[in-house]
Amino acid sequence: MKENFRKRILHDSPVGYACVEVIFDGSKNLEDFKCVGSNPVFLRVFGEKFLTEPSQLDWWDKLEKIIASRHDMTFLHCDTSTNEYYKIQTKMSGHSLIHIWATNVTEEKSQLEVLQKLDKEYRNVIDGSNLGTWELNIQTGEETINERWAEMLGYTKAELEPVDINTWIGNMHPVRGASPAPCRK
């Protein structure tokens, strides 16, 4: 019953999975590669060539490195036919089995690219406007300033570091900032 449950979970998973057996010759060099099992998602992504001609995969060289080094590996793969991105994770099991997971990360990669573009635009506006910035991450308490903020106060950024709430309070205008109220949830 447990085995049927595992097979059903593997079959219905949105993550591609394959298990391959590596066959070595007498000198412990890679001789062959055999797919022991895979789920439909993995086969949809990598096709039948994974079963019949694994050396034709564009990431075969990475698989050879995993086999040679006996270390697990994670890398990004782009399926050029669909323009989808997959995070490939491998795990060696024993001397001859490699487990391979393929997770579609296309949406996450697209979101990251949008965030990186927005961050670049934000930085260009700040730099182009010659603005001084002071940032506080309320969740972590981390504070950052840019060089211009320090210059506006007559310092260099290095002279003010490490930056914390006391840096800000100590440089407040004496009339406007006599007693700042602490933040509370």
C-alpha positions in Angstrom: 0.0 0.0 0.0 2.8 2.4 0.9 4.5 1.7 -2.5 1.3 2.5 -4.4 0.9 5.7 -2.5 4.5 6.7 -3.3 4.0 5.9 -7.0 0.7 7.9 -7.1 2.3 10.9 -5.4 5.3 10.7 -7.8 3.0 10.4 -10.8 0.7 13.3 -9.8 3.5 15.6 -8.7 4.0 18.9 -10.5 7.7 18.4 -10.1 9.5 16.3 -12.7 11.4 13.3 -11.3 13.7 10.7 -12.7 16.1 8.1 -11.3 19.0 6.9 -13.3 21.4 4.1 -12.8 25.0 4.8 -13.8 27.0 1.8 -15.1 30.8 1.9 -14.8 33.3 -0.2 -16.6 36.1 -2.2 -14.8 38.2 1.0 -14.5 35.3 2.8 -12.9 34.8 5.0 -15.9 31.3 5.9 -17.1 30.1 3.2 -19.4 26.4 3.6 -19.7 23.4 5.4 -18.2 20.0 3.8 -17.8 16.7 5.5 -16.7 15.2 3.4 -13.9 12.1 5.4 -13.6 10.6 8.8 -14.3 7.3 10.6 -14.0 5.2 12.2 -16.8 6.3 15.7 -16.0 10.0 14.8 -16.4 9.3 13.1 -19.7 7.1 16.0 -20.9 10.0 18.4 -20.2 12.9 16.3 -21.5 11.2 14.0 -23.9 11.9 10.4 -24.9 15.5 11.3 -25.7 16.2 11.3 -22.0 15.3 7.6 -22.0 17.0 6.7 -25.3 19.8 9.2 -25.9 20.6 10.9 -22.7 24.0 12.1 -24.0 22.0 14.3 -26.4 20.6 16.4 -23.6 22.1 19.9 -23.4 22.9 19.4 -19.7 24.6 16.0 -20.1 28.0 17.5 -19.3 26.6 18.6 -15.9 25.4 15.0 -15.3 28.9 13.7 -16.2 30.4 16.1 -13.6 28.0 14.9 -11.0 29.0 11.3 -11.7 32.7 12.1 -11.7 32.7 14.2 -8.5 30.0 12.1 -6.7 28.5 15.5 -5.5 25.0 16.7 -5.7 24.3 19.6 -7.9 21.7 22.3 -8.6 21.5 24.3 -11.8 19.1 26.2 -14.0 18.0 24.8 -17.3 16.1 26.6 -20.1 13.9 24.6 -22.4 14.5 26.6 -25.5 11.5 25.1 -27.3 9.0 26.4 -24.7 11.2 29.2 -23.1 10.5 27.7 -19.7 13.1 27.5 -16.9 13.7 24.6 -14.6 15.7 24.3 -11.5 17.4 20.9 -11.8 18.5 19.3 -8.5 20.4 16.0 -8.4 21.2 13.7 -5.5 23.6 10.8 -5.6 22.3 7.7 -3.9 24.9 5.0 -3.2 27.4 4.4 -5.9 25.3 4.2 -8.9 21.9 5.9 -8.6 21.2 9.6 -9.3 17.8 11.1 -8.4 16.9 14.1 -10.6 14.2 16.7 -9.8 13.0 19.3 -12.3 10.9 22.2 -10.9 9.4 24.8 -13.2 10.7 28.2 -12.0 9.7 30.2 -15.1 7.2 32.5 -13.2 9.7 33.0 -10.3 12.5 33.9 -12.8 10.2 36.3 -14.6 9.2 38.0 -11.3 12.9 38.3 -10.4 13.7 39.9 -13.7 10.9 42.4 -13.2 12.1 43.2 -9.7 15.7 43.6 -10.9 14.5 46.0 -13.6 12.5 48.0 -11.1 15.4 48.1 -8.7 17.7 49.4 -11.5 15.2 52.1 -12.5 14.8 53.1 -8.8 18.6 53.3 -8.4 18.9 55.4 -11.6 16.2 57.9 -10.3 18.0 58.2 -6.9 21.4 58.6 -8.5 20.2 61.0 -11.3 18.3 63.1 -8.8 21.3 63.3 -6.4 19.0 62.2 -3.5 20.2 61.0 -0.1 18.4 57.9 1.1 18.1 56.3 4.5 16.3 52.9 4.5 15.0 50.9 7.4 13.8 47.3 7.2 11.3 47.2 10.0 11.3 43.4 10.1 15.0 42.9 10.5 16.1 46.3 11.9 18.7 46.6 9.1 19.4 50.2 8.1 21.2 51.4 5.0 22.2 54.8 3.8 23.7 56.0 0.5 26.8 58.1 0.1 24.7 61.2 -0.7 22.8 61.0 2.6 26.0 61.1 4.5 27.4 63.9 2.4 24.3 66.0 3.1 25.2 65.8 6.8 28.9 66.6 6.2 30.2 63.0 6.5 31.2 60.1 4.3 29.2 56.9 4.5 32.2 55.1 6.1 32.4 57.7 8.9 28.7 57.0 9.9 29.0 53.2 9.7 27.8 51.0 11.3 24.4 52.6 10.7 21.6 52.1 13.2 18.7 54.0 14.6 21.0 56.0 16.8 22.8 57.3 13.7 19.5 58.7 12.4 18.4 60.1 15.8 21.8 61.6 16.4 21.6 63.5 13.2 18.0 64.8 13.4 17.3 68.5 13.3 17.2 69.7 16.9 13.8 71.4 16.6 12.0 68.9 14.5 13.3 65.7 16.0 13.6 66.4 19.7 12.0 63.1 20.8 11.1 60.6 18.1 8.3 58.2 19.0 9.3 54.6 18.9 7.6 52.3 16.3 5.1 49.9 17.8 3.1 47.1 16.3 
